[in-house]
Amino acid sequence: MPGIQSDRDEMARSYADRHLRTDAGIRSIYYLPSQAADREIQFIEINELLATRDKDPLEPIDFDVNVGAESSYSLFVLDVTPSQWEKIQANELPLPDGWTLDGAIHFTGEE
C-alpha cells in the first residue's frame, strides 16, 4: 500500500525531528521500515547520555503515540549507547526479533 508507506515515512521524519530537537543526548536515529508492520514505526536512537547497560537485552519502548485513529502509528524506540550501536553494526549485539537494518533510513537533525 504505497499511500500508507509514504504517510508512515513522513510521520517517521516528523517523530525523528522532534526527538532530535528535544533530547540533547540523541546524536542520530535510524528508521527501520523494511520489516515493520504497516502502522508501525521502528527507531534505533543512538543516545550519548544513556547509562551503559551491556548485560541487559535490547528492548524497544512503545511510545504509545497510536491514538486509535485510522491514520495512527505505533512508535517503537530502541535507545542504545554509541558502543552498543557499534556492536549492532558489527553483528555482535542482536536487534530485537523482527528488526533489521536492511533499508534503514538515517536521520541526524542536519537534513
N, C-alpha and C positions, 0 to 999 in steps of 0.2 A: 504494500500500500504506500505508494510514493508520497501522498499527502501527509500521512502520519509521520513518515521518516523525516520529511522536510520540517514539519512543525516540531518534531522532537529535537532535531538538530538546533533549531532556533531557540527552543526552551533551554537546551543544554548550554548554549552560548550565554544566554541570559543568566542562568544559575552560576555558571563559571565566573562571569564578570562580577557578579555580586559577591561571590566567595573570595575572589582575589582582591576586591576592594575593601572588604570588611574584616579579613583575617590576615594580619601582618605576617604570620608565620608561613603562609602558603606561598611557595615560590613558583609552582606550576600545577596544572591539573591535566589529567588525561581522561578524555571522554571515551568510553568503550561501547560503541553502538552495535558492533557486529553480532554479538550473541545475546544481547539484551532483548527482553520481551518488548512488544510494540509500544507499550505505555510505561516503559521503564528507562530511566537514565542512570548509567553507572559511571561514577567518577573515581579515579585514584587521585588523591591530593597529596602532593609532597609538601610536608609541613616541617619547617626547621625548628619550630618551637615545641614539638612533641617530645615527651619523655621516651627514651629508648626502652622498648619492651620486647626484646628479642625472643623470649621464651613463650610469649602469648601468640596464639594463632591470629592470622589476619581475618578480621570480621568487619564487613561493611555496616554502616549505620544507616537505618532508614530515616531520612529527614522528614518523612510524613507530610510531604507537600501535596499529596494527592487529596483533593477535596471532594472527590466523588463525581465531579463533572465529566462529561464525555471527553473533554479536551485536557483532562488532568494527567499528570505523570507521577510515577513514584521515583523518588531520587534516592539512590543508594551511594554513600560516600565511604570509600576506604581511605582513611588517613594513614600515611606512612611517613617514616623519617627518611631523610636522604640516604642513609646507609641501607635501610630496608628496600628502598627503590633500586639501589644498585644491585642488591641481591635478587630482586624480582627480575631485573633485566638480564642477569647472568643465569637465570633459571635455578637459583639456589634457594629461593623462597617462593612457594606456590601461591598463586592467586586463589581466591575463593572458588568453589565449584561453579562452573558455567561462565567464569570470567576469562577473557583472553585479551592480549594486547594487539591481536590482529585487527587492523583497521583503526587503531587508536588515533584520536584527534587531540593534538596538544594545544592547550591554552596557557598563556603566560601573563596576560594582562597588558602585553605590549603590542597586541594586534591593532 
